[in-house]
Amino acid sequence: MPLVSINPATGRILKRHREHTAKDIEAALAATHQAFLGWRELALADRARHLNALGAALRKQAEPLAQLITAEMGKTLTDARLEIEKCAAGCEFYATHAARFLKPQRTLGAPKNTQVVFEPLGVILAIMPWNYPFWQLFRAAAPALMAGNTVLLKHASNTTGCALAIEHLFRDARVPANLLRTVAVSSKAIPALIKDPRVRGVTLTGSTGAGRKVGALAGAALKPCVFELGGSDPYIILADADLDLAAEICAKARLTNSGQSCVAAKRFIVVESVRAAFEQKFTARMAARRMGDPTTAATDFGPLARLDLRDDLHAQVQKSVKRGARLLLGGTIQPKGKGAFYPATVLTDVRPGMPAYDEELFGPVASIIAAKDEADALRIANDSDFGLGAAVFTRNRRHGRTLAIERIEAGMVFVNEQVRSDASLPFGGIKDSGYGRELSTFGIREFVNIKTIWVS
């Protein structure tokens, strides 16, 4: 069955991609495994040269690649360009710093004749989503490659064009052949890929449900995993917060990528004493954001990536309203309109038992939850199965830091700022948001053999 790419802004079919056969999959596996045998022998300086070449190729092809991202999954062209630049910078970051991250070490208190070295594992299976079709891959692949591994990419079916473009990019950059290969397959092919002995690790960005399934398969095969899964990030607005700053950052954080980000702001937990003022300021800023054609510079956010995702989100909103949530903005769709558009939406009076409280809303829908005081706000923030990112807004930066360190259950907590990824910082979550870390020193050491050496 072909893998179909559909422009979510127009509903037009872009391309029907041929699904790879068992023979194609075997060829890709064999090629990446063979490439690993040579790549692992290269000095780090040589690997760095090739990573820099990838960064240069990304910048050289930035415009057509950005246009492809926008066409396949609907983010604004402005954001797509930024995504490509972030990938290039990520390649350069690891090219610059990997030698230090992977330098042999002596552990504290260990005998003088010992050291710890970091060796690559082999082929890493990367199961990637559609929401950041280049960045999600490169933030996993750049450290894996610099560590000496190779990558087999299984991308989301609706961004198969991006997946194939990534493989072509590696060829155009003239790096050693088959460091990365794409398999254009459905999720039905994943179990066999994980079981294959040439695959030595699995990295997945996706839903919690997908993580459970892949984790069970990888566990049975005793293969290490990194999982970056769902999130329902709380943004806590304390009584002493700068409400104008909070409203501006919160609106941006909710609508980034049309709200389709695991680490997007989703739950806005507001201390009751400032709730009315925050609702007014925040709703005004959400209303000011322009939805429309993602290829035009005037557009702030485009459609969702698929019609079924739009419909699922709308069902969550409707169910929340039926259970007592109140709409301050949006919440309607144009049934005869083209494209998977969903307006900026603000729900308030959100309580447990509503999808807007209990579930991840993957789109431009904000859930405002009232808290009696700071202690109640922290309780609500932690009252979630997820634990990816979080933010707290307060004029007392020292107090905000203390809350971030000691009181909030998440893999990343920002104070007076939007949660986002940065190559120099570890990225990942706890609870149902996954385990393991991407990026920084921690990310490059996820798929290595940490080997102890003792010489007598």
C-alpha distance (Angstrom), angle and dihedral (degrees) to the residues before:
residue distance angle dihedral
M1 . . .
P2 3.84 . .
L3 3.80 121.5 .
V4 3.79 105.9 -124.0
S5 3.81 125.3 -147.3
I6 3.82 112.4 -156.8
N7 3.79 125.9 -174.6
P8 3.84 102.4 -123.6
A9 3.80 92.8 -156.5
T10 3.80 94.5 57.4
G11 3.79 106.0 16.5
R12 3.80 89.0 -126.3
I13 3.80 119.2 143.8
L14 3.79 108.1 -117.3
K15 3.78 99.0 -173.4
R16 3.78 144.0 -24.1
H17 3.79 107.4 -132.7
R18 3.78 121.7 -154.1
E19 3.79 111.0 -113.7
H20 3.78 111.2 -124.8
T21 3.78 118.3 -109.7
A22 3.80 128.3 -133.8
K23 3.81 86.9 -97.0
D24 3.81 91.2 53.8
I25 3.81 91.2 49.1
E26 3.80 92.4 50.0
A27 3.80 90.7 49.7
A28 3.81 91.4 51.8
L29 3.81 92.7 47.2
A30 3.79 92.8 47.8
A31 3.80 91.7 47.3
T32 3.81 95.9 49.9
H33 3.80 91.5 45.6
Q34 3.80 91.8 50.4
A35 3.80 90.4 46.6
F36 3.81 89.6 52.8
L37 3.81 91.7 57.5
G38 3.80 89.8 61.8
W39 3.81 99.8 31.9
R40 3.81 93.8 56.5
E41 3.82 89.6 59.0
L42 3.80 94.1 57.1
A43 3.77 118.6 103.4
L44 3.79 115.4 -110.2
A45 3.80 89.8 -112.6
D46 3.80 90.0 58.8
R47 3.79 92.5 47.1
A48 3.80 88.4 49.8
R49 3.79 90.7 53.9
H50 3.79 90.0 55.6
L51 3.82 92.9 46.4
N52 3.79 88.9 53.0
A53 3.80 88.3 51.0
L54 3.80 89.0 54.8
G55 3.79 89.8 51.2
A56 3.80 90.6 50.9
A57 3.81 91.6 48.5
L58 3.80 90.7 51.2
R59 3.80 91.0 53.6
K60 3.79 92.8 44.9
Q61 3.81 91.9 53.2
A62 3.80 96.2 33.9
E63 3.80 97.5 120.1
P64 3.82 100.0 50.5
L65 3.80 90.8 41.1
A66 3.80 91.6 50.7
Q67 3.79 90.5 48.9
L68 3.80 89.7 52.1
I69 3.82 91.9 51.5
T70 3.80 91.2 50.4
A71 3.79 92.9 46.9
E72 3.81 95.0 48.7
M73 3.81 102.9 40.9
G74 3.79 106.9 11.9
K75 3.79 107.6 -119.5
T76 3.78 116.2 144.9
L77 3.77 116.9 -84.5
T78 3.80 88.5 -122.1
D79 3.80 91.1 57.8
A80 3.80 92.1 43.3
R81 3.80 90.5 56.0
L82 3.79 89.8 50.2
E83 3.80 89.6 50.7
I84 3.79 92.2 55.5
E85 3.80 91.2 48.0
K86 3.80 90.0 50.5
C87 3.81 89.8 53.7
A88 3.80 91.3 51.4
A89 3.80 91.2 48.9
G90 3.81 90.1 48.3
C91 3.80 91.5 54.7
E92 3.79 90.4 49.6
F93 3.81 92.2 47.1
Y94 3.78 92.5 58.0
A95 3.79 92.8 40.5
T96 3.81 87.3 56.8
H97 3.80 101.2 40.6
A98 3.82 108.4 26.5
A99 3.80 94.2 91.7
R100 3.81 89.8 59.4
F101 3.81 93.3 42.9
L102 3.82 91.6 51.8
K103 3.79 99.2 38.3
P104 3.83 112.3 132.7
Q105 3.79 110.8 -100.7
R106 3.76 141.9 -157.2
T107 3.78 113.2 -139.0
L108 3.78 121.7 -130.9
G109 3.80 111.4 -84.7
A110 3.82 94.3 4.6
P111 3.82 121.7 138.5
K112 3.79 115.4 -89.4
N113 3.80 93.3 -114.7
T114 3.81 93.9 61.9
Q115 3.78 136.0 84.2
V116 3.78 140.3 168.6
V117 3.80 119.4 -127.4
F118 3.80 131.9 -172.8
E119 3.79 118.5 -132.5
P120 3.83 129.2 180.0
L121 3.79 121.2 -107.8
G122 3.80 105.2 -149.4
V123 3.80 134.2 -111.8
I124 3.81 113.2 13.0
L125 3.80 116.8 -156.7
A126 3.81 109.5 -139.5
I127 3.82 114.0 -161.9
M128 3.77 104.6 -169.3
P129 3.84 137.3 -173.3
W130 3.78 132.3 -132.9
N131 3.82 101.5 -118.0
Y132 3.82 97.1 81.5
P133 3.79 98.9 13.4
F134 3.81 95.9 178.7
W135 3.81 104.7 27.4
Q136 3.80 96.1 48.9
L137 3.79 88.9 55.2
F138 3.79 98.0 42.5
R139 3.79 95.5 46.8
A140 3.82 87.1 58.5
A141 3.80 98.7 34.2
A142 3.81 100.1 47.1
P143 3.83 95.2 61.3
A144 3.81 92.6 37.7
L145 3.80 91.2 53.2
M146 3.79 94.6 45.3
A147 3.81 88.5 51.7
G148 3.81 87.9 57.6
N149 3.80 101.2 -100.2
T150 3.80 128.5 123.6
V151 3.81 126.9 -135.8
L152 3.79 135.7 -127.4
L153 3.81 109.2 -164.8
K154 3.80 124.1 -150.4
H155 3.80 105.0 178.7
A156 3.80 132.0 -172.0
S157 3.80 109.9 -77.7
N158 3.82 94.5 -122.8
T159 3.83 91.3 57.6
T160 3.79 97.3 46.4
G161 3.80 89.2 126.2
C162 3.80 89.8 60.4
A163 3.81 90.9 47.1
L164 3.79 92.2 53.8
A165 3.81 91.0 44.2
I166 3.81 89.7 55.4
E167 3.80 90.3 54.4
H168 3.81 90.5 48.6
L169 3.80 89.6 48.9
F170 3.81 90.6 59.3
R171 3.79 89.3 53.2
D172 3.79 93.0 47.1
A173 3.81 90.5 50.7
R174 3.82 88.1 57.4
V175 3.77 94.2 -132.7
P176 3.83 116.6 153.1
A177 3.79 110.5 -61.4
N178 3.80 121.7 -91.4
L179 3.80 99.2 9.9
L180 3.80 83.3 135.7
R181 3.76 128.8 20.5
T182 3.78 129.3 179.2
V183 3.79 124.4 -138.6
A184 3.80 110.5 -159.2
V185 3.79 98.2 -151.2
S186 3.78 140.9 127.9
S187 3.79 122.9 -106.8
K188 3.81 89.1 -93.1
A189 3.81 88.3 79.1
I190 3.81 94.4 57.6
P191 3.84 99.7 85.9
A192 3.81 92.8 56.7
L193 3.80 91.6 46.1
I194 3.80 92.4 52.7
K195 3.81 92.3 47.4
D196 3.80 93.4 51.2
P197 3.83 108.5 107.6
R198 3.80 91.9 -137.5
V199 3.80 90.5 64.8
R200 3.81 105.5 81.7
G201 3.80 102.6 176.3
V202 3.80 142.5 11.1
T203 3.78 130.8 -139.9
L204 3.79 118.6 -172.3
T205 3.76 133.7 -177.8
G206 3.78 110.7 -173.4
S207 3.76 146.0 82.5
T208 3.78 125.5 -23.2
G209 3.80 88.8 -114.3
A210 3.79 91.2 55.2
G211 3.79 89.3 48.1
R212 3.79 92.1 54.7
K213 3.81 92.3 51.0
V214 3.80 95.5 45.1
G215 3.80 91.3 42.6
A216 3.80 91.3 55.1
L217 3.80 91.3 50.8
A218 3.80 94.0 45.6
G219 3.79 91.5 45.5
A220 3.79 91.2 54.1
A221 3.81 88.4 51.5
L222 3.85 92.8 43.5
K223 3.79 94.0 -124.5
P224 3.80 124.9 148.5
C225 3.79 118.5 -113.4
V226 3.77 141.4 -165.8
F227 3.80 113.9 -157.4
E228 3.80 124.7 -169.1
L229 3.78 102.0 -179.2
G230 3.79 138.8 162.0
G231 3.77 127.8 -32.7
S232 3.78 140.0 -167.2
D233 3.76 97.2 -168.5
P234 3.82 116.4 -158.1
Y235 3.80 119.2 -141.5
I236 3.81 107.2 -162.4
I237 3.81 117.8 -152.3
L238 3.81 109.7 -162.1
A239 3.81 125.9 -160.5
D240 3.81 93.4 -102.0
A241 3.82 95.6 47.5
D242 3.79 122.4 129.0
L243 3.80 93.9 -112.4
D244 3.79 96.2 -162.6
L245 3.80 90.8 53.0
A246 3.80 91.9 43.7
A247 3.81 93.7 48.7
E248 3.80 92.7 49.2
I249 3.80 95.6 47.3
C250 3.80 93.2 42.0
A251 3.81 92.9 52.6
K252 3.79 91.0 49.2
A253 3.80 91.7 46.0
R254 3.80 92.4 50.5
L255 3.82 96.6 47.5
T256 3.81 100.3 40.6
N257 3.81 107.4 124.3
S258 3.83 88.1 2.2
G259 3.79 87.3 -63.9
Q260 3.81 92.0 -62.1
S261 3.77 100.8 129.9
C262 3.79 130.0 107.3
V263 3.78 88.2 -138.9
A264 3.81 97.1 44.5
A265 3.79 119.8 122.0
K266 3.79 107.8 -95.9
R267 3.82 111.3 155.3
F268 3.81 118.1 48.6
I269 3.79 108.1 -162.5
V270 3.79 109.4 -166.6
V271 3.79 128.5 -173.2
E272 3.81 106.6 -119.8
S273 3.81 95.3 -120.8
V274 3.83 91.6 66.0
R275 3.78 99.2 27.6
A276 3.82 98.6 104.5
A277 3.79 93.5 47.5
F278 3.79 93.2 46.3
E279 3.81 92.6 47.6
Q280 3.79 91.1 53.6
K281 3.81 95.2 47.4
F282 3.78 95.4 41.0
T283 3.81 95.5 46.4
A284 3.81 90.6 49.8
R285 3.79 91.0 53.8
M286 3.79 92.8 46.5
A287 3.82 89.8 50.3
A288 3.80 91.1 51.1
R289 3.81 93.3 59.7
R290 3.80 111.6 100.0
M291 3.81 120.4 -131.5
G292 3.77 117.6 -160.4
D293 3.79 149.3 87.7
P294 3.82 105.0 7.7
T295 3.80 92.3 -149.3
T296 3.82 94.2 65.3
A297 3.80 123.4 83.9
A298 3.82 92.9 -134.4
T299 3.82 92.2 64.6
D300 3.81 118.4 97.0
F301 3.80 97.0 -172.3
G302 3.77 135.6 5.5
P303 3.80 135.8 -156.5
L304 3.76 128.7 -52.6
A305 3.78 114.1 -94.3
R306 3.81 96.8 -103.7
L307 3.80 138.8 12.3
D308 3.80 92.6 -120.4
L309 3.80 89.9 56.0
R310 3.81 90.1 50.9
D311 3.79 91.1 50.2
D312 3.81 93.1 47.3
L313 3.81 90.6 51.3
H314 3.80 92.2 49.0
A315 3.80 90.1 51.3
Q316 3.82 89.7 54.3
V317 3.81 90.5 51.1
Q318 3.80 93.3 47.6
K319 3.79 92.7 48.1
S320 3.82 90.6 49.8
V321 3.81 91.3 51.3
K322 3.80 91.2 48.9
R323 3.80 88.3 54.2
G324 3.80 93.7 52.6
A325 3.79 109.1 -79.7
R326 3.79 115.3 136.7
L327 3.80 125.0 -136.6
L328 3.80 116.1 -130.9
L329 3.80 93.9 170.9
G330 3.80 140.3 5.5
G331 3.77 122.6 -16.3
T332 3.81 96.3 146.6
I333 3.79 134.2 100.6
Q334 3.78 132.9 -159.4
P335 3.82 104.1 -120.9
K336 3.80 93.8 -162.2
G337 3.77 96.0 44.3
K338 3.77 123.4 106.9
G339 3.75 120.8 -115.6
A340 3.79 136.4 28.0
F341 3.79 96.0 -77.8
Y342 3.80 122.5 157.2
P343 3.82 121.5 -179.8
A344 3.77 127.2 -123.7
T345 3.80 102.8 -85.0
V346 3.80 132.9 -167.7
L347 3.80 123.0 -164.9
T348 3.80 123.3 -172.0
D349 3.80 134.6 -178.9
V350 3.80 86.0 48.7
R351 3.80 113.9 170.8
P352 3.82 140.4 170.7
G353 3.78 113.4 -69.5
M354 3.81 93.6 43.5
P355 3.82 122.9 103.3
A356 3.81 87.4 -127.1
Y357 3.82 88.5 62.4
D358 3.80 103.5 32.4
E359 3.81 103.9 34.7
E360 3.78 139.5 51.7
L361 3.81 110.9 -100.1
F362 3.80 105.0 -152.5
G363 3.77 102.0 -160.5
P364 3.82 143.9 45.9
V365 3.82 96.0 -46.9
A366 3.82 121.8 120.8
S367 3.81 122.3 -159.0
I368 3.81 115.3 -153.8
I369 3.80 114.1 -159.1
A370 3.80 121.4 -173.4
A371 3.81 120.1 -135.4
K372 3.80 126.7 -165.6
D373 3.79 93.7 -138.0
E374 3.79 143.1 -29.4
A375 3.79 94.7 -68.2
D376 3.79 90.9 51.3
A377 3.81 91.0 47.7
L378 3.79 91.0 54.4
R379 3.79 91.0 47.7
I380 3.81 91.2 52.6
A381 3.80 92.2 45.6
N382 3.80 90.6 55.8
D383 3.82 93.2 41.7
S384 3.79 92.4 95.6
D385 3.78 139.4 95.4
F386 3.80 87.3 -132.2
G387 3.78 129.6 77.2
L388 3.79 110.4 174.0
G389 3.81 110.5 117.6
A390 3.80 137.4 -12.0
A391 3.79 139.7 177.5
V392 3.78 135.2 -156.7
F393 3.81 126.5 -159.7
T394 3.79 119.2 -151.7
R395 3.79 137.3 133.7
N396 3.81 88.4 -132.1
R397 3.79 100.3 81.0
R398 3.80 93.7 -178.5
H399 3.79 91.4 53.7
G400 3.80 90.3 45.6
R401 3.80 90.2 53.8
T402 3.81 90.9 50.5
L403 3.80 91.9 51.3
A404 3.80 90.8 46.9
I405 3.79 92.6 52.3
E406 3.79 101.5 37.4
R407 3.79 111.4 23.0
I408 3.81 113.0 31.9
E409 3.81 121.0 80.6
A410 3.80 105.3 -142.4
G411 3.77 142.1 104.7
M412 3.81 92.1 -118.5
V413 3.80 130.6 23.8
F414 3.80 124.1 -174.9
V415 3.81 125.5 -167.6
N416 3.82 117.1 -142.4
E417 3.80 90.3 -15.3
Q418 3.79 143.3 88.1
V419 3.80 116.4 -95.3
R420 3.80 111.2 -116.2
S421 3.78 141.9 149.1
D422 3.79 123.8 -94.6
A423 3.80 125.1 -178.7
S424 3.81 91.3 -128.5
L425 3.82 94.6 55.3
P426 3.82 130.6 65.8
F427 3.80 113.1 -106.9
G428 3.80 124.7 -157.5
G429 3.77 146.0 83.0
I430 3.78 148.9 -122.5
K431 3.81 135.6 -122.8
D432 3.82 112.2 19.6
S433 3.81 90.5 -11.8
G434 3.79 90.8 80.0
Y435 3.78 139.5 -112.2
G436 3.76 140.0 -93.3
R437 3.77 124.6 46.8
E438 3.77 137.2 -100.2
L439 3.81 126.5 -153.1
S440 3.82 132.3 17.4
T441 3.81 122.0 45.8
F442 3.79 90.5 -43.2
G443 3.79 95.0 56.7
I444 3.79 96.5 52.9
R445 3.82 91.2 51.3
E446 3.81 95.2 54.6
F447 3.80 94.5 83.9
V448 3.79 103.4 37.3
N449 3.77 135.2 94.9
I450 3.80 104.4 -113.8
K451 3.80 95.4 -148.3
T452 3.80 125.4 -166.4
I453 3.82 115.6 -144.3
W454 3.82 123.2 -163.6
V455 3.79 119.4 179.7
S456 3.83 119.7 -171.3
